Amino acid sequence: MWYNNILETIGNTPLVKLNQIVKDIPATVLAKIETTNPGNSIKDRMALKMIEDAEKSGKLKPGGTIIEGTSGNTGMGLAMAAIIKGYKCIFTTTDKQSKEKVDALRAFGAEVIVCPTNVEPEDPRSYYSVSSRLEREVPNSWKPNQYDNLSNSQAHYEQTGPEIWEQTEGKITHLLVGVGTGGTISGTGKYLKEKNPNIQVWGIDTYGSVFKKYKETGIFDKNEIYPYITEGIGEDFLPANVDFDTIDLFEKVTDKDAALMTREICRQEGIFVGNSAGAAIAGLLQLKDHLKPEDVVVVIFHDHGSRYMGKMYNEDWLRERGFLKDEKLTASTILAKKESSEIVSIDCEKTISEAINTMNTLNISQIPVTQKGMFVGKLAEGDILKALLENPSLKSAPVESIMTSSFPFVDLNTSIDKISSLINKENSAVLVELPDGRFDIITQYDIINAIKG
C-alpha cells in the first residue's frame, strides 16, 4: 500500500508515554508526537484544512498565491500543500524566529519576508500588516489568516481530538497545549469535552502574552505585552481561534524554563522537540499538584527540534541570555583564574618603533591597537618583522599602517569552546567586554592555565 502524495501522510501521529522527565508528576503523561507529520509539525493539519476549505469556497483559485504571516511551521504546511496543489507562497515572519525555520520555508520555494518583532500588530512594519498589504497588492492571492480562520480549529476538531480519544480509549482526563493561534487547543479541546465534559483543558502561555490575564479577568491588558523569546506560543492580541470557554486555565512559563526544558525532553526522553514542547512540560511540572495518580494527561509536542539548532540547542545562545550556568568554562571563569592586569594597548598613531619598545619592555608578542580609546586593530611580532624586512624605514611609520584586524570580541558568558574556535593563526587572543565597559584579554596561555585548574 502506498500514498498518492505526501499530504495523505498527515495525521495519525503516535502517542508516547513520558517517563523520566515527569517522574515527579502523580499521573500518566502521554505526548502526542506531532513531529511525525511530513512537515515535522502539527501545523500540517490545519494548513491543509485551510487550503481545502478556501478551495471549496472559491477564495483560493487555481494558480493563486498564498500569503501568510507565519512563524515557520504553518508556512511549512502551506508550502508543502502548495507544491502538490500548484500554488505560489509568500510568507512574512518575525526576526524572533529561528533561522532554521526561515531557511526551511525557502527550501520549499517560498518567498520569505522577515519583519521586526517589537512593533504593534497594527504597525505597518509588523508581519501581520505586511502580509495584509501584500494580499491587497498581489493579484489572485489569498491570506489564510491562521489566527482568525476557524478552519484551523476545525482541523483539530476533526482529526487531533478523535485521534487522542481513540488512542487513550477515552481515558484522557487532561489536555495540555501551548497556545499561539489557539487552533490546536480549542479544536481538540472542544471535541474531547463533547465526549467527556469533565476533561480539563489547560493552556500554556508565556510572560509578555495576554492570554492568562484575559482568561482570568476578561481584561485585555496592553501593559502585559513585552517581547519574549519563547516561540510558537503567546500573543499580543486575541485570535478568533482561541476559545476561552473551552480552555479551563492558563499557566505562564518563563523563557528560561521553556528553553532549558526543551533540551531536557531530548536528553531524558530521546524525543527531539521544539520550544513549545519545553514550555508545555515546564508548565505541567508547575501544575503537578493539581493531578492525581489515576489521571491521564495528554501533552501536545508541536514541532521538531531541528528548527531550533541555533537557539535552544545552542549552548552559546543560551549563555548569552543567562539561561545556562557555568557547566563549562566561560570567559568569566577563565578571567577569574588569570592574574588580573591592566590591558596594554597602543594608539594607532604611535610609531612602529614605539610599539616595538612597548612590546619589548612588557615582554609581550602582540598588542591591541586603539583609536580614541576604541579597539580598531592589533599588532603582532610577526607583522612587525615582515614589514621591517620589506622596508626597514617603516620604523617611524604609524602603527595603523601595518596593523591587522582587531582581536574578536566576546562577552563574559561565552563558552571556552567558542573562545578556542576564535583563537587561530590570525587571532592569538580575544577581547572580553566587562560590565563596567572596560576590556580584558584572553590568550591561548590563559585558556590552558584555566583548564589546568
Secondary structure, 3 states (H helix, E strand, C coil): CCCCCHHHHCCCCCEEECCCCCCCCCCEEEEEEHHHCCCCECHHHHHHHHHHHHHHHCCCCCCCEEEEECCCHHHHHHHHHHHHHCCEEEEEEECCCCHHHHHHHHHCCCEEEEECCCCCCCCCCCHHHHHHHHHHHCCCEECCCCCCCCHHHHHHHHHHHHHHHHHCCCCCCEEEEECCCCHHHHHHHHHHHHHCCCCEEEEEEECCCCHHHHHHHCCCCHHHCCCCCCCCCCCCCCCCCCCCCCCCEEEEECHHHHHHHHHHHHHHHCCCECHHHHHHHHHHHHCHHHCCCCCEEEEEECEEHHHHCCCCCCHHHHHHCCCCCCCCCEHHHHHHHCCCCCCCCEECCCEHHHHHHHHHHHCCCEEEEEECCEEEEEEEHHHHHHHHHHCHHHHHCEHHHCCECCCCEECCCCEHHHHHHHCCCCCCEEEEECCCCCEEEEEHHHHHHHHHC
